[in-house]
Amino acid sequence: MRKASRVLVLTLIAAVLLSNVAFAKTKIVQWSFPMLENEMEVLWKPFIEKFNEIYPDIEVQVEILPWAGRDERMLTAVVSGNPPDVVYLNEFFLQTFASRGALEPLNAYISEEVLLSRFPETLLSTGKVGDNYYLAPMLTGVLGNVYHREVLEKAGWDINNLPETWDEFLEFAAHIKKWADENGEQVWPIAYSASMETTLNMSWFPILWQAGGDIVTEDGKKAAFNSPEGIAAMQFVKTLADNGYIPESLITSGRGDDYFLDGRVAMIFGVDAAGIAGMRERDPEFDSYAVVGPILKGKERVTYTTLGAWAIFKNANNAEAAAKWIEFLTSPEINVEYNKKTGYMSPIIGAPKLFADDPLLGVLEEQVIYGRGGMTISQERRVMDVLKRAQQAIILGEASIEDALRSAEQEVNFILR
């Protein structure tokens, strides 16, 4: 009898243990950064509920952290050995973490065939190091050029004949400047910011790429901008400044959107969907006079495309579960819903046009095909600061183009050594 009781007790214990195992959940933590008001309720709770219908054994905890200090926060988590499982990264953070061996290759958990069938190779390759893909694109946004219809009408320029090339833009700028000078108008042809606060992704880098140049070599080990193409790109910007086509204040400070909203510039260079949303919020009549024009072409027609993506940190609690969550988030249905709500554009192949009915964002969405990502080197910020200083020195006449680029090349090569 006593033996039978012991067997019964052991059987009950085993049943309880098996029950606990059956109901145990794998927990993953995701770090995101705010895109919306009330984002947890609007986005993440519904997404997690849908995910758990497919994977009830995976618990997802989303933490929305401030944008300010995000790079320091992520680096601290990596160094301390306690990072989240999934994190939102822009392409310029890739080498910061990949060079430390801090990221899991996505293609170890999601087949390369699936990745390439879901995303354009040009975008996917932005998150590639060696033979591995580390970034799963979630959103994209392209920089465009926005023209002021009312200024152009006053100046006698046909709004249906906007510049397509650098040469055509210089003709346009000369026309606007001549009209403004002759009529005593405080209007400039272009709002182009060369301040130290403005990222070069939204200013000089697209011009460099349009010239056919690049920032660094393909392996990211040397500067590539001190080239005939780099000189041509700086000469284009210097011509704009020397001819008085840019408001002087924008060379060192100031906001281009202030000039545009006040009708003091004919065009604002480098505007994305967020920039349009901000100007629409400031002026309800914005759409009545704003027109998105063509991406300019030097040798190439190209612009900057921002990339927001998901990555898995190396010390993930469960990389396989994290990959399932990322695969879910980048599925066409969920990705399109995310981008509809956040106002960005879907990077998914074959995704429906989200802004076809929007007179401004619809044009930007069509121009995504001309986009490319920025630098993915670990010293991206330092390299950019060197080139910001070089651009200002050139525009202000403190150094020749050749001397400034040569000096910047030496400094960047030292940084990348």
C-alpha positions as CSV (number, residue, x, y, z in Angstrom):
1,M,0.0,0.0,0.0
2,R,2.8,2.4,1.0
3,K,4.6,1.6,-2.3
4,A,1.4,2.3,-4.3
5,S,1.1,5.6,-2.5
6,R,4.6,6.6,-3.4
7,V,4.0,5.7,-7.0
8,L,0.9,7.8,-7.0
9,V,2.7,10.8,-5.5
10,L,5.6,10.5,-8.0
11,T,3.0,10.3,-10.8
12,L,1.3,13.4,-9.6
13,I,4.6,15.3,-9.3
14,A,5.6,14.3,-12.8
15,A,2.2,15.4,-14.1
16,V,2.6,18.8,-12.4
17,L,6.1,19.2,-13.8
18,L,5.0,18.3,-17.3
19,S,2.1,20.6,-17.0
20,N,4.4,23.5,-16.0
21,V,6.7,22.7,-19.0
22,A,3.7,22.6,-21.3
23,F,2.6,26.1,-20.2
24,A,6.0,27.6,-19.8
25,K,6.6,30.6,-22.1
26,T,9.7,31.8,-23.8
27,K,10.0,35.5,-23.1
28,I,11.6,38.0,-25.5
29,V,12.1,41.7,-24.9
30,Q,12.0,44.3,-27.7
31,W,13.4,47.8,-27.5
32,S,11.6,50.3,-29.7
33,F,11.6,54.1,-29.9
34,P,8.5,56.3,-30.1
35,M,6.7,56.7,-33.4
36,L,3.2,57.6,-32.2
37,E,1.3,58.9,-29.3
38,N,-0.2,56.0,-27.2
39,E,1.9,53.7,-29.3
40,M,1.6,50.7,-27.0
41,E,-2.2,50.6,-27.3
42,V,-2.3,51.6,-31.0
43,L,0.4,49.3,-32.3
44,W,2.0,46.8,-30.0
45,K,-0.8,45.3,-28.0
46,P,-2.8,44.4,-31.1
47,F,0.4,43.0,-32.8
48,I,1.3,40.9,-29.8
49,E,-2.3,39.5,-29.6
50,K,-2.1,38.5,-33.3
51,F,1.4,37.0,-32.8
52,N,0.2,35.0,-29.8
53,E,-2.6,33.5,-31.9
54,I,0.2,31.9,-33.9
55,Y,2.8,31.4,-31.2
56,P,1.1,31.2,-27.8
57,D,4.2,29.9,-26.2
58,I,6.2,33.1,-26.8
59,E,5.7,36.1,-24.5
60,V,6.7,39.5,-26.1
61,Q,7.5,42.4,-23.9
62,V,7.9,45.7,-25.8
63,E,9.7,48.6,-24.1
64,I,9.4,52.0,-25.7
65,L,12.5,54.1,-24.8
66,P,13.3,57.8,-25.6
67,W,15.2,58.6,-28.8
68,A,17.6,60.8,-26.9
69,G,20.7,58.8,-25.8
70,R,19.6,55.6,-27.5
71,D,23.0,54.8,-28.9
72,E,24.6,55.1,-25.4
73,R,21.8,53.0,-23.9
74,M,22.2,50.2,-26.4
75,L,26.0,50.1,-26.1
76,T,25.7,50.0,-22.3
77,A,23.3,47.1,-22.5
78,V,25.7,45.2,-24.9
79,V,28.8,45.8,-22.8
80,S,27.0,44.8,-19.7
81,G,25.9,41.5,-21.4
82,N,22.2,42.3,-20.8
83,P,20.8,43.6,-24.1
84,P,17.2,43.2,-25.3
85,D,16.4,40.3,-27.6
86,V,15.1,42.5,-30.5
87,V,16.0,46.1,-31.2
88,Y,15.0,48.8,-33.6
89,L,18.1,50.0,-35.5
90,N,18.8,52.4,-38.3
91,E,21.4,51.3,-40.9
92,F,24.1,53.7,-39.5
93,F,24.2,51.7,-36.2
94,L,25.0,48.4,-38.0
95,Q,28.8,48.5,-37.8
96,T,28.7,49.8,-34.3
97,F,27.2,46.5,-33.1
98,A,28.3,44.1,-35.9
99,S,32.0,45.1,-35.4
100,R,31.6,44.0,-31.7
101,G,30.0,40.7,-32.7
102,A,26.9,41.9,-30.8
103,L,24.3,40.9,-33.5
104,E,22.9,37.5,-34.5
105,P,22.8,36.9,-38.3
106,L,19.2,36.8,-39.4
107,N,19.9,34.3,-42.1
108,A,20.8,31.8,-39.4
109,Y,17.1,31.7,-38.4
110,I,15.2,33.1,-41.4
111,S,16.2,31.6,-44.8
112,E,18.0,33.9,-47.3
113,E,15.3,32.9,-49.8
114,V,12.6,34.2,-47.5
115,L,14.5,37.5,-46.9
116,L,15.2,38.1,-50.6
117,S,11.6,37.3,-51.5
118,R,10.4,39.8,-49.0
119,F,12.7,42.8,-49.3
120,P,14.5,44.5,-52.3
121,E,18.1,43.4,-52.4
122,T,19.3,47.0,-52.4
123,L,17.7,47.6,-49.1
124,L,18.5,44.2,-47.6
125,S,22.2,44.6,-48.6
126,T,22.3,47.8,-46.5
127,G,22.2,45.5,-43.5
128,K,24.7,42.9,-44.8
129,V,28.2,42.3,-43.5
130,G,30.2,39.6,-45.2
131,D,27.8,36.8,-46.0
132,N,25.3,37.6,-43.3
133,Y,22.2,39.8,-43.1
134,Y,21.7,41.5,-39.8
135,L,18.8,44.0,-40.4
136,A,15.2,43.1,-41.4
137,P,13.8,46.3,-42.9
138,M,10.6,47.6,-41.3
139,L,10.2,51.1,-42.7
140,T,11.7,53.3,-45.2
141,G,11.4,57.0,-46.1
142,V,12.9,58.9,-49.0
143,L,14.2,62.5,-49.3
144,G,12.6,64.7,-51.9
145,N,12.6,68.3,-53.1
146,V,9.6,70.4,-52.3
147,Y,8.8,73.5,-54.4
148,H,6.7,76.5,-53.4
149,R,4.0,77.0,-56.0
150,E,3.2,80.6,-55.0
151,V,6.8,81.7,-55.2
152,L,7.2,80.1,-58.6
153,E,4.0,81.6,-60.0
154,K,5.1,85.1,-58.8
155,A,8.5,84.5,-60.4
156,G,7.0,83.4,-63.7
157,W,8.3,79.8,-63.6
158,D,6.1,76.9,-64.9
159,I,5.3,74.6,-62.0
160,N,4.9,71.8,-64.5
161,N,8.5,72.3,-65.7
162,L,10.5,71.6,-62.5
163,P,14.3,70.9,-62.8
164,E,15.4,67.3,-63.4
165,T,19.2,67.8,-63.5
166,W,21.8,69.9,-61.8
167,D,22.2,72.2,-64.8
168,E,18.4,72.7,-65.0
169,F,18.3,73.5,-61.3
170,L,21.1,76.1,-61.7
171,E,19.0,77.7,-64.5
172,F,16.0,77.7,-62.2
173,A,18.0,79.2,-59.4
174,A,19.3,82.0,-61.6
175,H,15.8,82.8,-62.7
176,I,14.4,83.0,-59.2
177,K,17.4,85.1,-58.0
178,K,17.1,87.5,-60.9
179,W,13.3,88.0,-60.3
180,A,13.8,88.5,-56.6
181,D,16.6,91.1,-57.1
182,E,14.6,93.0,-59.7
183,N,11.5,93.1,-57.6
184,G,13.1,93.7,-54.2
185,E,11.8,90.4,-52.9
186,Q,13.6,88.7,-49.9
187,V,13.3,85.3,-51.6
188,W,16.1,82.8,-52.2
189,P,16.0,79.9,-54.7
190,I,16.8,77.1,-52.3
191,A,16.8,76.2,-48.6
192,Y,19.9,74.1,-48.1
193,S,21.2,73.7,-44.6
194,A,25.0,73.4,-44.1
195,S,24.8,73.8,-40.3
196,M,26.6,71.4,-38.0
197,E,23.2,70.3,-36.7
198,T,22.0,69.0,-40.1
199,T,22.8,65.4,-40.9
200,L,24.7,65.1,-44.2
201,N,22.3,62.3,-45.1
202,M,19.8,65.1,-45.8
203,S,22.1,67.5,-47.4
204,W,25.5,66.8,-49.0
205,F,25.6,63.0,-49.3
206,P,22.7,62.8,-51.8
207,I,24.6,65.4,-53.9
208,L,27.8,63.4,-53.7
209,W,26.0,60.3,-54.8
210,Q,24.3,62.2,-57.6
211,A,27.8,63.2,-58.8
212,G,28.7,59.5,-58.9
213,G,30.9,59.5,-55.8
214,D,30.8,57.9,-52.5
215,I,31.7,58.6,-48.9
216,V,34.0,55.7,-48.1
217,T,35.3,52.7,-50.0
218,E,33.1,49.6,-50.2
219,D,35.0,47.8,-47.5
220,G,34.6,50.9,-45.2
221,K,38.3,51.2,-44.6
222,K,39.2,54.4,-46.5
223,A,37.7,57.7,-47.5
224,A,36.4,57.9,-51.0
225,F,35.0,61.4,-51.2
226,N,38.3,63.1,-52.2
227,S,37.7,62.4,-55.9
228,P,36.6,64.2,-59.0
229,E,33.1,63.3,-58.1
230,G,33.5,64.7,-54.6
231,I,35.0,67.9,-55.9
232,A,32.1,68.3,-58.3
233,A,29.6,67.8,-55.5
234,M,31.3,70.4,-53.3
235,Q,31.5,72.7,-56.3
236,F,27.8,72.4,-56.8
237,V,27.0,73.4,-53.2
238,K,29.6,76.2,-53.3
239,T,28.0,77.6,-56.5
240,L,24.7,77.7,-54.8
241,A,26.2,79.7,-51.9
242,D,28.5,81.9,-53.9
243,N,25.7,83.0,-56.2
244,G,23.5,83.9,-53.2
245,Y,21.0,81.1,-53.9
246,I,21.0,80.0,-50.2
247,P,20.0,82.2,-47.3
248,E,23.3,82.9,-45.5
249,S,21.9,82.0,-42.1
250,L,21.3,78.4,-43.3
251,I,25.0,77.9,-43.8
252,T,25.7,77.9,-40.1
253,S,22.3,77.6,-38.4
254,G,18.6,77.9,-38.9
255,R,15.8,75.8,-40.3
256,G,14.9,75.5,-44.0
257,D,11.3,74.8,-43.2
258,D,10.9,78.3,-41.6
259,Y,12.0,79.9,-44.8
260,F,9.7,77.7,-46.9
261,L,6.6,78.2,-44.8
262,D,7.2,82.0,-44.9
263,G,7.4,81.9,-48.7
264,R,11.1,83.1,-48.6
265,V,12.5,80.2,-50.6
266,A,11.4,78.6,-53.9
267,M,12.5,75.1,-53.0
268,I,13.5,73.2,-49.9
269,F,16.1,70.5,-50.4
270,G,16.0,67.1,-48.6
271,V,12.5,66.7,-47.2
272,D,11.1,63.4,-46.0
273,A,7.6,62.3,-44.9
274,A,8.2,63.4,-41.4
275,G,9.3,66.8,-42.6
276,I,6.1,67.2,-44.7
277,A,4.0,66.1,-41.7
278,G,5.7,68.7,-39.5
279,M,5.1,71.5,-42.0
280,R,1.5,70.4,-42.5
281,E,1.0,70.7,-38.8
282,R,2.5,74.2,-38.7
283,D,0.5,75.4,-41.7
284,P,-2.9,73.8,-42.5
285,E,-2.7,75.4,-46.0
286,F,0.7,73.8,-46.7
287,D,-0.7,71.4,-49.4
288,S,-2.1,74.4,-51.4
289,Y,1.3,75.6,-52.3
290,A,3.7,72.7,-51.8
291,V,4.7,70.5,-54.8
292,V,7.2,67.6,-54.7
293,G,9.6,67.8,-57.6
294,P,11.9,65.3,-59.3
295,I,15.0,63.9,-57.6
296,L,17.9,65.8,-59.2
297,K,20.4,64.1,-61.4
298,G,24.1,64.9,-61.8
299,K,25.6,61.7,-63.3
300,E,23.1,59.6,-61.3
301,R,19.5,60.2,-60.1
302,V,19.7,59.2,-56.5
303,T,18.7,60.3,-53.0
304,Y,18.9,59.2,-49.4
305,T,16.5,56.6,-48.1
306,T,16.3,56.1,-44.4
307,L,16.0,52.6,-43.1
308,G,14.4,51.4,-39.9
309,A,14.9,47.8,-39.2
310,W,14.8,45.0,-36.6
311,A,17.9,43.2,-35.3
312,I,18.6,40.4,-32.8
313,F,21.3,41.0,-30.2
314,K,23.8,38.2,-29.6
315,N,22.9,37.4,-26.0
316,A,19.2,37.0,-26.9
317,N,17.2,34.9,-24.4
318,N,16.0,32.9,-27.4
319,A,17.2,33.9,-30.8
320,E,14.8,31.5,-32.6
321,A,11.8,33.1,-30.8
322,A,13.1,36.6,-31.6
323,A,13.4,35.6,-35.3
324,K,9.8,34.4,-35.3
325,W,8.7,37.8,-33.9
326,I,10.7,39.7,-36.5
327,E,9.4,37.5,-39.3
328,F,5.9,38.3,-38.1
329,L,6.5,42.0,-37.9
330,T,7.9,42.1,-41.4
331,S,5.1,40.0,-42.9
332,P,3.2,42.0,-45.6
333,E,0.0,42.4,-43.6
334,I,1.6,43.6,-40.3
335,N,4.3,45.7,-42.0
336,V,1.7,47.6,-44.1
337,E,-0.4,48.2,-41.0
338,Y,2.6,49.5,-39.1
339,N,3.6,51.9,-41.8
340,K,0.1,53.1,-42.4
341,K,-0.1,54.1,-38.8
342,T,3.4,55.6,-38.5
343,G,3.4,57.4,-41.8
344,Y,6.4,55.7,-43.3
345,M,6.6,53.6,-46.5
346,S,6.7,49.9,-46.6
347,P,10.0,48.2,-47.8
348,I,8.1,45.0,-48.6
349,I,8.2,43.9,-52.3
350,G,4.8,44.2,-53.8
351,A,3.3,46.1,-50.9
352,P,0.4,48.3,-51.8
353,K,1.0,52.0,-52.2
354,L,0.1,53.5,-48.9
355,F,-0.1,57.1,-50.0
356,A,-1.4,56.9,-53.5
357,D,-4.1,59.5,-52.7
358,D,-1.7,61.9,-51.0
359,P,-0.5,64.6,-53.4
360,L,2.9,64.9,-51.7
361,L,3.7,61.6,-50.0
362,G,2.4,59.8,-53.0
363,V,5.1,61.3,-55.1
364,L,7.8,60.5,-52.5
365,E,6.6,57.0,-52.3
366,E,7.1,56.6,-56.1
367,Q,10.7,58.0,-55.6
368,V,11.8,55.3,-53.2
369,I,13.3,53.5,-56.2
370,Y,16.0,56.2,-56.4
371,G,17.0,55.8,-52.7
372,R,20.0,54.3,-51.1
373,G,21.1,54.0,-47.5
374,G,23.8,56.0,-45.8
375,M,27.1,54.9,-44.2
376,T,27.1,51.7,-42.2
377,I,30.5,52.1,-40.6
378,S,31.0,52.2,-36.8
379,Q,32.6,55.6,-36.9
380,E,29.7,57.1,-39.0
381,R,29.1,60.1,-36.7
382,R,32.8,61.1,-36.5
383,V,33.3,60.8,-40.3
384,M,30.2,62.9,-40.9
385,D,31.3,65.6,-38.5
386,V,34.6,65.9,-40.4
387,L,32.8,66.4,-43.6
388,K,30.4,68.9,-42.1
389,R,33.3,71.0,-41.0
390,A,34.9,70.7,-44.5
391,Q,31.6,71.8,-46.2
392,Q,31.3,74.9,-43.9
393,A,35.0,75.8,-44.5
394,I,34.5,75.6,-48.3
395,I,31.2,77.6,-48.3
396,L,32.6,80.3,-46.0
397,G,35.7,80.6,-48.1
398,E,38.0,79.4,-45.4
399,A,39.6,76.7,-47.5
400,S,39.6,75.7,-51.2
401,I,37.6,72.6,-52.2
402,E,40.7,70.6,-52.9
403,D,42.5,71.6,-49.6
404,A,39.4,70.9,-47.5
405,L,38.7,67.5,-49.0
406,R,42.4,66.5,-48.8
407,S,42.5,67.5,-45.2
408,A,39.2,65.7,-44.5
409,E,40.4,62.6,-46.3
410,Q,43.5,62.4,-44.0
411,E,41.4,62.9,-40.9
412,V,38.8,60.3,-42.0
413,N,41.5,57.7,-42.9
414,F,43.0,58.2,-39.5
415,I,39.6,57.5,-37.9
416,L,39.0,54.4,-40.0
417,R,42.5,53.0,-39.6
